[in-house]
Amino acid sequence: MTDGYMGKMLFVDLSSKTITEEALDAKMCRDYIGGYGIGARVLYSRQKPGVAALGPENMLGFIAGPFTGTPVPTGARYTVVAKSPLTGGWGDANSGGQFGPYLKFSGFDAVFFTGISPEPVYLLIDEGKAEIKDAGYLWGKDTYETEDNLMAEYGKQSRVACIGPSGEKLSLVAGIMTDHGSTAGRSGLGAVMGSKKLKAVVARGTGTVSVADKDALDKLRREMLDFYKTFFITDGMSITDRIHRYGTVYGTFASAHSGDTPVKNWGGVGVVDLPDRSGLENEAFDSRVERLSGCWHCPIACKGIIKAGEGEYQYAAGSRRPEYETAAAFGALCANHNTEAIAMVNDICNRAGIDTISTGTIVAFAIELYENGILTGQDTGGIELKWGNHRAIVALTQKIVKREGLGDILADGVKIAAEKIGKGSEKFAVHIGGQELGMHDPKLSPDRSPVAAPFLMDATPGRHNARFGPSGFRMHLTNMGGICTLSSFGLIQSPENDVRLLGFFNAVTGFNYSLQELLRAGERVADLRHAFNLREGIVELNWPVHPRIVGKPPQATGPLAGITADMEAQAYWNMGQLDWDRFTTKPNKEKLRSLGLEDVAKDLWG
């Protein structure tokens, strides 16, 4: 067994009810690390192109990283992978919480599913053994109920990843939930899980993850914790302390007016269309927090558990404080500043198991259709879809998660909804490749925006935390390693951070990586995820980009007035750095071979 890994993977065929255990060899660990690195290698090697995303041949994988379940700060992440039903190409989604470490404690680094069960089931992984169990009594329950039922049955040494009603009803923006609100939300992978009649995965175990050099790891951890105390101090508080106190929602108030957060379905201006943003202030959310918590052993601990709703919106105690992306999507994007309504829709989405980024965008899209007469009160069931109408936002969200009335049309995302509604509604459907965009506007820094080119060129488009090109290799290492973006490694490129990251990898795995070798692993996986799309006939560069995203025409007022982001120029520059062909986007044949991707080179170039 290689340090940092449990050394085993599970392959589960839900059609035949067979479970196979395979060794995870050291070379795959060294070259593809974990998370969507190992996920991409397994799917590309074992899944033929052209399979139906909601069919039995689509492989659904849950994969931890070498840092997951170790003392590496924020080492709690796992990744889910499959062909995305939302984009038709590569799909992955990343989550924190507790499940990732417990997957490893149960004895495995990864579990992959194929087939479709004739009846609802869940997989129990218990101290190195796996069993398919009946989930008929869980089908229809929300994610909190499902998790609580299974935790009660299997005890404190177990953790659960599950879908809610939205995944069961095959909403193409459904996610996979754990830890009462931690979401693997993007790519519609909850629908893949629902299509397989797989309600949950339970990981139960008391194992430990060995590390190569515990003393070196302890020293690096102490240095990292000291770094967090002094990192980016404003008003006497480091950004890490600020995120601990207020969560990721801490910047929502400022972003609503700075031009960072898109407003009114990407067509508005915060200072004009959301003059009252009081409900997005830190204290507005903080006043509802009952206690702070975090993912497994996380020193940042950015989660907030909120009190029961006492006003108009009666969400239950124990609900999760909204994250930035949620507050922005249901806030500024819908011209809404009602804190209680944002908390309510966050709770609705978490319990139903649906992506809040996509759902908030869907609601904003529907409001604009209503404002333009494309949708009427008859279509909405009497809901008056007006900008900032928080009651309408909550009511429509409930319809979406239930696939009820208009919600049934909207539940598969804005692209498919526009195709169904017609009447010019595609003009208001803001997405790339079928996926709604994260809540950061690339026009804010048009020449150096970290999100402009990735929105278009990442294998999973519209991602709020993606990077594209050589600067993205570190983000890939973060995701593959099993640590959080907030660890700073994926966000900050500096010699000091590179030394820390390299030190953590070598202290955990003992592979004695060089920095260049690590970065090549990031490049290898970037090319492999991209090659998965090419093999499916998808060229990300050809995905249409809604003009509002890049400012065509530019906004007339506000902080983004007169600005257009040149997304294509950024994409072309980074493709040059990656040795990708300017027109076909195929990675250079010899570069692929040098990265050890001989099979990909043969598939793409012959």
N, C-alpha and C positions, 0 to 999 in steps of 0.2 A: 504494500500500500504506500502510495506517495504521500508525504506530509502535506497537509491542507485538504486532503481528499479522503473520502471513505473508500474509494476504489471500486464502486459498483453502481451499475445502472439497472433499472427495471424496464422491461418492454411488455406492455399489457395489450392483448387483443380482446376488446370488449365483445366482439361478435362471437368468438369461440370460447371466451372466458379462460384463455390461457395466459400464464404469466411466466416470463423468461428473465432470468438474471444473467447479466453479462459483466465482465470485468471492464473497468475503465483504465486503459493503458496509459503509461506515463508519457508517451509521446503525444497523445491527444491532449493530455493535461498541459504539457509544456507549450504546445503549439496553439491551442485554442482556449486554454485557461479555464473557462466555465461560463455560466450564464448563456447568453445567446451566441457565444463562441462555439462551445460544444454543441449547443442546439442547432446552429447553422450547419456545422459539419455533419451531424447525424441526419438532419432532414435532407440536405443536399445529396448525401450519399445513398439514402434509403428510400426516398420518396420520388417517384417519377413526376415529371412536369404535367400540368394540365388536370390534376385531380380536382374534384369538386371540394370547395372549402368546407362545406357542410356534409360531405360524404364520408364513407367509411375509410377511404384511403388516406385522408388528411391526417397527418401525425401531429398530435398535441403533446408538447413536452414541458415539464417543470424541471428547471435546472438551477442548482445553487452554484456558488463560486468558491474558490479556495479560501477566501476571507470569511465566508459565511460561517457563523458559529464559532469564530475565533476572537481573541482579544483585539483584533484590528478595529479601531474606532469606526462605528456605523456598519460593522460586518453582519448585517441582518438581511441582505437582499437576496431575492431569487427572481428568475425570469421565466415567463411562459412564452412558448414559441409555437407557431403553426402557420399554414397558409392563411392569410387574412381573408375573411368573407367580405370585409369592407372595401379593400383595395384590390383584391384578387392576386396580390403578390405576397412578399415576405411580411410576416406579422410577428411582432414581439411586444411584450408588455412587462414592466418591471414593478416589483412591489417590495415594501418592507414588512414590518410587523414581526411575527414570531415564527411563521411557518417555515421559512428558509432554513434557519438553524435546526429546527426539529426534523426536517427532512433528512438532514445529515445525521442527527442524533439517532434517527431510526435505522441508519446503516447505509444510506444511499445518497449519491450526489445528484441523481436525476431519475425521472420516471417519464416514459413516453407511452402514449396511448394511440392505438389505431382501432378501427372497427366501430360498430354501433351496437350498443346493448339493446335487446328487445324491451327491456323494462328499466326503470331508474335504478342506478346502482351508485355505490361509492367504493373507493379503494381504501382499505386499511393497510398501512405499512406499520408493523408492530415489531420492534426490536429485531430487524433484519428479515422478517417474513412478511409476505403480502397476501392479501385475500380480498376478493371481490364480494361485496356485501349488498344486500337489498336496501334500496333507498326509497321505496314506495311511500313510506310514512313521512319522508322528508320532502317529497316532491310538492311544490306549491308553497313551501315555507320560505320566509325571507332569510337573508344571510345571517342576521343576528340569531334567529331561532334555530337555524341549521347548525351554526357553530356551537350554540349553547347546548343543544341536544347531544351533539357528538362529543363535546368536551365533558359533559356530565357522564356519558357512558364510558369514556376512555381515560378520564382523569387528567391531573395537572401536567403529566408528562406528555400530553398530546397537543397537537395544534391542527387547525383545519383550514383548508382553502376550498372555497365553494362558490356556486352560483346561486342567484336568487331568481325570482320570477321572470326578470328580463332575459336572462340567459336561457331559461326553460322555454320561453316564447320566441327564442331565436332572434331577438333584437340584434341587429348587426353592430350596435354600439355597446353591447353588453360586456361587462368586465368580470373578473374573478376576484373574490373578496377574501380577506383574512383579517383576524384581529379586530373585528368590529369596525371596519371602515378603511383598512388599508387595501388599496385597489391596484391590481394589474389591469389598468383600464383601457389601454389603447389597442387598436387593431381589431376589435370585435371578437376577442378570443373567448369571451363568455358564451357567445353563440356557438362556437366550435364545441365547447364543453357540453352545452345543452343539446347540440345535435347528436352527440354520442350517448345521451341519457346518463351522463356522468355528473351526479349532483355535487360530489365532494371528493377530496383526497384528505385522508387523516394520516398524519405522521406522528407516531408514538415511539419514544425511545429515550434511553439514558446514556447513549454513547457520547464519546468526546472526540474532538477533532485534534489530531496530533499536529504539532508544528515542529519545524526543523531546528529552530534556535530560540527557545523560550526567553533567554536572557536578552538577546538582541531585540526580540519582539516587545518585551516589557519596556525596554529603554525607548524604543521608537514610539510606543504608545504614550509614555510620559511626555516625550517631546511634542507629540501631536496635541495632547491636552493642553500643554502650556501655550502652544501656538494658537489654539482656539481662544484662549483668554485675552490675547493681544491683537487678534486679527480684525482689522478694519474697525477701529474704535470711533464712534460718534456719540457725542453727548455722554461720554463716560461709560459707554456700554459697547462691548464687542458685538459684531454681527451674529456670532454664535450665541451669545447671551440673549440678544434681542430675539433671535429665532426660538430659543428655548422659552422665553417669556410669552411671546405673542404668536408663535408658529409662523409658517410661511406666509400667512395672511398679513404679516406686519407691514408690507409695502403696498398694500392694495389702495389705501387712501391717496398716497402720493402718485402712484402709477396711473390712477384714473385721470389725472390732469397733466401728467408729464408727457403723454404721448406713448407711453409703454403699453398700456392696456388698450385694446381696441374697444370702440364705443359704438353702440347702436348698430350691431351687426357689421362692424368694420366700416360703416359709412358716416359715423358721427365724430364729433370733437368734444372731448371731455369738458373743457372749460365752458363750452357753449351748451351742450346737451345734457350735462350732468352737473349743474352748478352746485346743487346740494349733494355732497358726498359724505355727510356726517355719519351715515350708517356704515361707512366703510373704514372708519377710524379704528385704530388699534383697540382703544378702550371699549368700543361698541361690541367687539367680539370678546375681548378679555373679560368684560363684566359678566359674561355668561359662563365662564369656565369654572368648573367645580374643582378640578385637579389637573395637574400636568402629568404626562406620561410619555413613553417613547417606545421605539422598536426594541428588539432584543438587545439588552446591555448597551444601548446607545448613549454616549455621553452628552449629545446635543438635546435629545428628548424634546422634539418639536410638537408633539401631539397635545391637544387639549380635550378633555372630556367635559362636556357641558351639562348644566343643570336642565331639568325638565322645562319645557316651554310653559310660561305662565300666562301669556297673553293670547293673542288671536290664534297663534300656531302652537298646537299641543304636541310637540315632539317629546319623546320619552327621555328620561334621565339616562345618562350613559351614552348619548349620541356624541359624535365627533365634531369638534370645532372645524369649520370649513378651512380648506387649504386656499392658497392664493388663486390657483387656477379655477377653483370652484367659485370663489367669491367674485372673481373677475368675470367669469362666464355668465353667472346669474345676476351679477351686479352691473358694472359699466356696460357690458355688451348688450344688456337688456334695458339700459338707462334706469336701473333700479338701485335704490340706496336703502332698502328696508332690511335691516340686519336679521330680524326674526324670520322673514321670508327666505333669506339665503340659508339660514340655519335649517329651516324646514325642508327646503328642496335638497339640501345636502343629505339630510337624514333619509328622505324618500329614496334618493338615488343609491345611497350606501346599502340600504336594506333590500332594494330591488336588484342590486348588482348591475349598475349601469354607469358608464363613463360620464362624469360631470362636465368635462370639457365639451364633448360632443352634444350632450343633452342641453346645456346652456346655449350652445350655438344653434341647435335646432329650434329652441324656443324663440331666440332672437330672429331667426329666419321666418318663423311663423308670424311673429308680430309684424314684421315688415310686409309680408304678404297680406295681412289683414289691413294694414295701413294703406296699402295700394289697391284694395278692393279685389284681390285675387282670392282671398278667403273671406267668407262672410260669417255672420253669427249663426247661420244654419249649419255651416261647415264645422264651426267650433263648438256646437252644442250650447250656444248662448254665452260663451266666454268672450268678454270684450278684450281682445288682444291689443292693448295700447302700450306704448313705451312707458316703462316704469310702473305699470299696474301690477303690483306684487301679488295680488290675489289671483290675477289671471296667470301669472308665471307659475304659481304653485299648482293651480288647477290643471294647467296644460301638462306640467311635469307628471302629475298623477295619471293623466290619460296616456302619456307616452309609456310609462313603466308598465301600465296594464294592457297596452296595445288596444285601447278602447276608443272607438270613434276615430276622430282625426289623429289621435295618438298612434293608431295602428299604421297609418300612412307615414307618420314622422319617425317611427321607432327604428328605422333602418338608415338614418342619417339624411342630411340635406340633399345629397346628390340623387339618391333614389326617390326621395320625396318629391323633388322637383320634376323628375321624370314622370311620376304618377300624377301630379297635380297639373302640370303643363301651364298654359296661359301666360307664358313668359316668366314663370317662377324661377327658372334657372338663373336669371339675372341677379337674384338675391341669395343664391346658394353658394356660400363662401366655403370652399374646401380645396384641397389638392389631392388628386388621386382617389377621391371618395371619402377622405378623412378630414374631419373638421380640425382647425388649427389651434395650437396652444395660444395662450393669452399674452403674447409678446409681439409687438408690432415692429417688423423689420425696418420700417421707415424712420424709427427713432435715431438710428445710427446707420444711415444708408450705405456708407462706404465700408464699414467694418462690422456690420451687424452679425452677431453670432448665430442668428436664426434665419436669415434670409435664404441663403443657399441650402441649408439643411431642410428647411420647410419643403423645398422642392426635391432635393437630391438624396436625402436619406432614404434607405430602403423602406422605411415606414414614414410616409410623408406627414408634414404638419406637426412634427414632434416638438414640444416646448423645451426639451432638454437635449436635443440632438446637436451634433456638430458635424461638419462635412469638410473633408480634406485632411491634410496632415495634422492640423490643430485638433482634429477630432479623435486622433488615436488614443489620447489620454482618457477621453470620455468612454471610448470602447473598453479600455482597461478597467475603468471604474465599474462599468456595468458587468463586464465579464468576471471581475474579481469578487463581486458581491457586496460592494459598499455603496453608500448613498452619494448622490450628487453633492449634498451639503457637506460631505467630507472635505471638499475643496479641490480634490485631485482632478476632477473632470472640468472644473470651472476655471482654475487658475493655472496658467502655464508659467512656471518659474523654475530656475535651477534648483532652488531649495525644495520645491514640491517634487521635482523629479527624483532627487536624492531620497526623499522620504518614501515615495511610491516604490522605487526600486528596492529600498531596504525592506519594506513590508513584504513584497513578493518573495524576496530571497529568505527572509527570516521564517516565513510560513512554509514555503515549498521546498527550500533547500536546492532549488534548481540553479543557483548561481547565475541568474540572468545578467546580461549587460543591458543598459538602457536601450541600446539600439535593437537588441533582440525583442525586448518588450514592445517597443513601438512597432516593430515589424509584425508582432502578433496582432496589434490593433489594426494595422493595415490589412493583414491577411483576412481578418474577419469582416472588415469593411468591404473588401472585394468579394468575399463569399456571399454576404447578404445581398449585395448588388447583383451578383451572378445568378442568384436564385430568381430575382425579378427578370433578368434578361432571358433566362431559360423559360419563364412563363410568358414571354413576349412583351414584357413591360420595359420601357425605356423612360426612366424618371424624368429626364430632360423634356420629354414630350407631354408630360402631364400639363393640362391647361392650368394657368394661374389666374385666379379671379383678379381683375384689375384693382380692386380696392386694397388688396394685400400689399401691392407695391406702389400705390399712389398714382394710378392712371385713370382720370386726371388727378393731379395733386389736390390735397385739401386746400381750401381758400383761407382758413383761419386756424388759429391755435398753434401749438408747438411744432406740428408737422406741416405747416403751411408751405406750399411750393416744393415739397420734397417728394422725389420718386426714388425708390430703391431699385438698383440695377441687379436684380436677382440673377439674371442670366450671366452677366459679366463675372459675378462672384463664382457662379457654377463653373464657367469655362476656365477661370484662373485655377480653381482647385482641381479640376479634372486634369489640367496640365501638370500640376504637382503630383498627381496620383498616377500619371502615365495612362490615362484613359483617353480613348479616341474621342475627338471633339464632336463627331457626328453620331456614331453608333453607341458611344459611351462604353464600349468594351475595354476592359483593362488590357494593357499591353501583354502580348503572349509570353514574352520572355520574363516580364515582371511577375506574371502569375506563376511561371515555373520556378522563379527564384524564391517565391514565397511558399513553395511546396504544394501549389494548387495545380498539379499537372492534369488532373481530371477536368478541372474547370477550363484550363487552356485548351484541352482537346474538345470539350463541348462547345466552346465559343469560337474557336479558330480552326478546328479540324486537325 
